[in-house]
Structure formats: structure tokens, C-alpha cells
Amino acid sequence: MATTRVFQSGNSRAVRIPRRINLALGEVEMFERGGEVIIRRLRDSLSDVPELLASLPEDFMSVGRDDAPPQRRRGL
């Protein structure tokens, strides 16, 4: 595991990505998940969706969903 520092660059915060992490230059997507910050290559297509769905844990949504009932609406 590599460690790095977050630093100020102009009005933004920045982080150096070690060279041994092979991340192409250009756009990436970045988001928070729990206590983690995820930086990953920007996807060109949805071709990896089946693989992502297959990687979900067996107990994913095993307790079902707690959705609100549909709202009653007047016709348009």
C-alpha cells in the first residue's frame, strides 16, 4: 500500500498519485464510499456492468428494500 499527502493547489485540494500506480493521465471519477475516497479510471462504456453486478456480495439487499409507497398523482 502506498501513502501520500493531501495538499493545497490554488483553491483546490490535491493528492500525488505514486508512479507505481498505473493511472492514465486525463479524467477520472472520484467519490466517497463510507470512510474511503475512491479514484478510478473513467469508464468509456457500460461493458463492465455485468462484472460489477456479479461482484456484489451474496447477501446484497437480502433484507429487501424499504421504499415509500407510490405517490398518487393527477393525470397530465
N, CA, C and O of each residue as an XYZ file, in Angstrom:
304
protein
N       0.847     -1.166      0.000
C       0.000      0.000      0.000
C       0.898      1.236      0.000
O       1.884      1.301      0.735
N       0.552      2.191     -0.814
C       1.296      3.448     -0.877
C       0.562      4.492     -0.046
O      -0.665      4.470      0.050
N       1.311      5.397      0.549
C       0.703      6.520      1.248
C       1.152      7.809      0.581
O       2.206      7.857     -0.053
N       0.361      8.834      0.726
C       0.665     10.132      0.138
C       0.020     11.204      0.998
O      -0.617     10.894      2.004
N       0.178     12.436      0.619
C      -0.399     13.543      1.384
C      -1.371     14.334      0.514
O      -1.221     14.413     -0.706
N      -2.356     14.907      1.164
C      -3.263     15.845      0.509
C      -2.650     17.224      0.710
O      -2.221     17.555      1.815
N      -2.605     18.035     -0.350
C      -2.015     19.361     -0.247
C      -2.871     20.372     -0.982
O      -3.743     20.011     -1.773
N      -2.611     21.641     -0.712
C      -3.357     22.729     -1.337
C      -2.701     23.078     -2.670
O      -1.484     23.249     -2.736
N      -3.499     23.185     -3.728
C      -3.029     23.595     -5.051
C      -3.994     24.663     -5.553
O      -5.055     24.339     -6.085
N      -3.634     25.933     -5.388
C      -4.565     27.011     -5.716
C      -5.704     26.987     -4.726
O      -5.481     26.998     -3.516
N      -6.940     26.954     -5.238
C      -8.119     26.891     -4.370
C      -8.631     25.472     -4.177
O      -9.697     25.275     -3.593
N      -7.888     24.482     -4.658
C      -8.316     23.089     -4.577
C      -7.371     22.274     -3.709
O      -6.228     22.661     -3.469
N      -7.868     21.152     -3.250
C      -7.007     20.177     -2.595
C      -6.545     19.191     -3.649
O      -7.283     18.890     -4.587
N      -5.342     18.692     -3.503
C      -4.777     17.774     -4.492
C      -4.060     16.639     -3.780
O      -3.748     16.732     -2.592
N      -3.805     15.574     -4.516
C      -3.078     14.431     -3.979
C      -2.149     13.919     -5.072
O      -2.541     13.855     -6.237
N      -0.928     13.556     -4.712
C       0.007     12.970     -5.674
C      -0.267     11.476     -5.755
O      -0.413     10.801     -4.736
N      -0.334     10.974     -6.970
C      -0.532      9.540     -7.167
C       0.834      8.941     -7.492
O       1.460      9.337     -8.475
N       1.304      7.992     -6.681
C       2.621      7.413     -6.932
C       2.727      6.807     -8.334
O       1.754      6.263     -8.855
N       3.894      6.902     -8.928
C       4.123      6.425    -10.293
C       3.815      4.938    -10.430
O       3.367      4.496    -11.488
N       4.049      4.160     -9.373
C       3.822      2.712     -9.479
C       2.340      2.370     -9.638
O       2.005      1.252    -10.032
N       1.462      3.305     -9.341
C       0.032      3.108     -9.592
C      -0.215      3.567    -11.016
O      -0.121      4.758    -11.313
N      -0.527      2.644    -11.884
C      -0.631      2.920    -13.315
C      -1.996      3.522    -13.644
O      -2.921      2.811    -14.035
N      -2.108      4.819    -13.485
C      -3.348      5.530    -13.775
C      -3.066      6.487    -14.923
O      -2.238      7.389    -14.802
N      -3.759      6.283    -16.035
C      -3.528      7.119    -17.214
C      -3.868      8.576    -16.899
O      -4.734      8.865    -16.073
N      -3.173      9.473    -17.571
C      -3.463     10.896    -17.402
C      -4.810     11.218    -18.023
O      -5.230     10.547    -18.966
N      -5.480     12.213    -17.520
C      -6.780     12.617    -18.043
C      -7.828     12.549    -16.956
O      -7.511     12.620    -15.769
N      -9.070     12.413    -17.361
C     -10.175     12.424    -16.411
C     -10.310     11.106    -15.669
O     -10.080     10.032    -16.225
N     -10.686     11.210    -14.407
C     -11.016     10.063    -13.573
C     -12.329     10.382    -12.874
O     -12.761     11.534    -12.847
N     -12.959      9.365    -12.313
C     -14.121      9.628    -11.482
C     -13.696      9.438    -10.031
O     -12.857      8.593     -9.719
N     -14.292     10.238     -9.155
C     -13.889     10.244     -7.753
C     -15.134     10.381     -6.898
O     -16.002     11.211     -7.167
N     -15.212      9.545     -5.850
C     -16.366      9.621     -4.961
C     -15.992      9.087     -3.590
O     -14.965      8.430     -3.423
N     -16.835      9.376     -2.616
C     -16.657      8.862     -1.257
C     -17.581      7.681     -1.059
O     -18.729      7.687     -1.502
N     -17.058      6.658     -0.380
C     -17.864      5.493     -0.023
C     -17.483      5.127      1.402
O     -16.402      4.597      1.659
N     -18.395      5.421      2.324
C     -18.070      5.214      3.729
C     -16.921      6.125      4.114
O     -16.995      7.334      3.891
N     -15.880      5.587      4.676
C     -14.715      6.363      5.066
C     -13.625      6.377      4.015
O     -12.503      6.797      4.299
N     -13.934      5.917      2.781
C     -12.928      5.831      1.719
C     -13.165      6.885      0.658
O     -14.300      7.301      0.428
N     -12.101      7.314      0.018
C     -12.182      8.151     -1.171
C     -11.705      7.285     -2.321
O     -10.577      6.792     -2.296
N     -12.535      7.093     -3.317
C     -12.233      6.215     -4.449
C     -11.908      7.074     -5.663
O     -12.683      7.959     -6.026
N     -10.775      6.818     -6.286
C     -10.396      7.456     -7.550
C     -10.208      6.324     -8.542
O      -9.404      5.422     -8.309
N     -10.942      6.360     -9.647
C     -10.794      5.281    -10.628
C     -10.901      5.823    -12.043
O     -11.393      6.927    -12.280
N     -10.424      5.011    -12.972
C     -10.466      5.390    -14.381
C     -11.902      5.681    -14.800
O     -12.833      5.007    -14.360
N     -12.074      6.670    -15.635
C     -13.392      6.991    -16.156
C     -13.802      5.901    -17.127
O     -13.027      5.537    -18.012
N     -14.982      5.386    -16.977
C     -15.451      4.302    -17.852
C     -15.904      4.854    -19.180
O     -16.568      5.889    -19.247
N     -15.538      4.150    -20.243
C     -15.944      4.552    -21.586
C     -17.316      4.015    -21.950
O     -18.009      4.588    -22.790
N     -17.706      2.921    -21.322
C     -18.970      2.292    -21.687
C     -19.518      1.529    -20.487
O     -18.935      1.539    -19.402
N     -20.620      0.886    -20.701
C     -21.230      0.082    -19.647
C     -20.869     -1.392    -19.780
O     -21.528     -2.243    -19.183
N     -19.847     -1.701    -20.545
C     -19.498     -3.097    -20.804
C     -19.072     -3.846    -19.545
O     -19.144     -5.075    -19.513
N     -18.632     -3.136    -18.512
C     -18.206     -3.818    -17.296
C     -19.320     -3.959    -16.265
O     -19.068     -4.460    -15.169
N     -20.533     -3.538    -16.576
C     -21.649     -3.630    -15.630
C     -21.921     -5.077    -15.208
O     -22.090     -5.324    -14.014
N     -21.973     -6.046    -16.136
C     -22.216     -7.430    -15.672
C     -21.172     -7.909    -14.660
O     -21.514     -8.595    -13.696
N     -19.919     -7.556    -14.869
C     -18.865     -7.944    -13.931
C     -19.077     -7.273    -12.574
O     -18.903     -7.901    -11.530
N     -19.453     -5.992    -12.597
C     -19.706     -5.282    -11.342
C     -20.881     -5.899    -10.590
O     -20.818     -6.062     -9.371
N     -21.940     -6.242    -11.297
C     -23.098     -6.861    -10.648
C     -22.744     -8.235    -10.089
O     -23.206     -8.604     -9.009
N     -21.929     -8.989    -10.815
C     -21.516    -10.311    -10.343
C     -20.641    -10.213     -9.101
O     -20.567    -11.170     -8.330
N     -19.978     -9.082     -8.891
C     -19.086     -8.926     -7.743
C     -19.815     -8.518     -6.469
O     -19.196     -8.436     -5.408
N     -21.118     -8.260     -6.554
C     -21.871     -7.896     -5.349
C     -21.915     -9.077     -4.390
O     -21.970    -10.222     -4.837
N     -21.891     -8.831     -3.092
C     -21.923     -9.936     -2.130
C     -23.244    -10.698     -2.207
O     -24.271    -10.153     -2.614
N     -23.196    -11.954     -1.811
C     -24.384    -12.822     -1.861
C     -25.556    -12.244     -1.075
O     -26.712    -12.421     -1.462
N     -25.265    -11.560      0.020
C     -26.342    -11.037      0.866
C     -26.785     -9.625      0.477
O     -27.485     -8.968      1.247
N     -26.393     -9.157     -0.691
C     -26.782     -7.825     -1.135
C     -28.299     -7.718     -1.189
O     -28.960     -8.501     -1.871
N     -28.837     -6.761     -0.478
C     -30.280     -6.499     -0.384
C     -31.071     -7.715      0.077
O     -32.227     -7.886     -0.310
N     -30.455     -8.567      0.906
C     -31.144     -9.771      1.370
C     -32.336     -9.440      2.271
O     -33.245    -10.255      2.429
N     -32.328     -8.253      2.853
C     -33.453     -7.854      3.705
C     -34.506     -7.092      2.912
O     -35.475     -6.597      3.486
N     -34.326     -6.995      1.608
C     -35.295     -6.310      0.763
C     -35.072     -4.808      0.755
O     -34.041     -4.309      1.207
N     -36.056     -4.106      0.233
C     -35.993     -2.645      0.141
C     -37.082     -2.033      0.999
O     -38.132     -2.636      1.221
N     -36.820     -0.846      1.473
C     -37.791     -0.136      2.291
C     -38.213      1.119      1.530
O     -37.960      2.239      1.974
N     -38.854      0.921      0.389
C     -39.289      2.037     -0.444
C     -40.603      2.619      0.067
O     -41.447      1.917      0.623
N     -40.743      3.908     -0.137
C     -42.011      4.564      0.177
C     -43.054      4.103     -0.851
O     -42.698      3.787     -1.987
N     -44.326      4.064     -0.469
C     -45.347      3.678     -1.442
C     -45.427      4.708     -2.566
O     -45.062      5.865     -2.356
N     -45.892      4.321     -3.749
C     -46.001      5.272     -4.862
C     -46.917      6.436     -4.500
O     -47.895      6.272     -3.771
N     -46.586      7.599     -5.016
C     -47.416      8.772     -4.762
C     -48.602      8.798     -5.713
O     -48.488      8.421     -6.880
N     -49.734      9.247     -5.202
C     -50.903      9.428     -6.075
C     -50.724     10.730     -6.809
O     -50.406     11.748     -6.193
N     -50.922     10.723     -8.109
C     -50.760     11.929     -8.921
C     -51.946     12.084     -9.841
O     -52.568     11.105    -10.255
N     -52.248     13.325    -10.153
C     -53.297     13.588    -11.130
C     -52.737     13.389    -12.522
O     -51.545     13.601    -12.742
N     -53.565     12.990    -13.459
C     -53.143     12.826    -14.839
C     -52.721     14.152    -15.435
O     -53.200     15.206    -15.018
N     -51.840     14.104    -16.392
C     -51.359     15.332    -17.019
C     -52.251     15.780    -18.133
O     -51.984     16.802    -18.765
